[in-house]
């Protein structure tokens, strides 16, 4: 697992997530600070994070 830090697109607080380098995926998870949903797109190549995007949804 890889810990990745980013800013929530809703409340702009710094949060972290554990990412599994075995999977590239897009999914929705709630912010641990403001509880708003965030769409996360994560891509790995050879076990390294090559792309991470956190977008607000529900607006």
C-alpha positions, 0 to 999 in steps of 0.5 A: 500500500502507498500513502498518498496526500492530497487536498479535498476538492470540497473543503481543501483540507489535506487528507491522505489515502492508502492506495493499492499499487496493484489496481488502477481504478476510478471510485467514489469515497467520502472526505474524512474531514467534510464527508462530501463525496470525492471521485478518485481516479488512480493509475499505476504502472509497474507499481508506481503512481503515474496519475491521481485525480480527485474531483468533487461530485454531487454539485 
